[in-house]
Amino acid sequence: MGLFKKKTDADETKCKTCGLELHDAERLKRHIKKAHGHLPAKKMDPSSGEGSLW
């Protein structure tokens, strides 16, 4: 129910990346992992001879 939670707990439920307010810290963790957890794909440098797909 959250009657006896600290007031600073509210800071733990707001996403620092997009500002989305969630009602639970666990939901915030899942949101960050799903929405912001992906890393950008590594781009291949055509001028370098190593790591080419062909």
C-alpha positions in Angstrom: 0.0 0.0 0.0 2.9 2.3 0.5 1.7 4.1 3.6 5.0 4.1 5.4 7.4 4.7 2.5 10.0 7.4 2.6 9.2 10.5 0.5 12.5 10.1 -1.3 11.2 6.8 -2.7 9.3 8.9 -5.4 12.7 9.7 -7.0 13.3 6.0 -7.6 10.2 5.7 -9.7 10.9 8.3 -12.3 13.0 7.4 -15.3 16.0 9.7 -15.6 16.2 9.1 -19.4 12.7 9.9 -20.6 11.0 11.2 -17.4 8.3 8.5 -17.3 6.8 8.2 -13.8 6.1 4.6 -12.7 4.4 3.4 -9.5 6.9 0.8 -8.5 10.7 0.6 -8.5 10.7 -2.9 -10.0 8.6 -1.6 -12.9 11.1 1.2 -13.4 14.0 -1.4 -13.6 12.0 -3.3 -16.2 11.2 -0.2 -18.2 14.9 1.0 -18.2 16.0 -2.5 -19.4 13.4 -2.8 -22.1 13.1 0.8 -23.3 16.7 2.1 -22.8 18.8 -1.0 -22.4 19.5 -1.7 -26.1 22.9 -0.6 -27.3 23.2 1.0 -30.7 24.5 -1.4 -33.3 28.2 -1.2 -34.0 28.8 0.3 -37.4 31.4 -1.3 -39.6 34.1 1.0 -40.8 34.6 0.3 -44.5 38.0 1.8 -44.6 39.4 -0.7 -42.1 40.3 -4.1 -43.4 39.3 -6.1 -40.3 35.9 -7.2 -39.4 34.2 -7.1 -42.8 31.3 -9.4 -43.5 32.4 -10.3 -47.0 
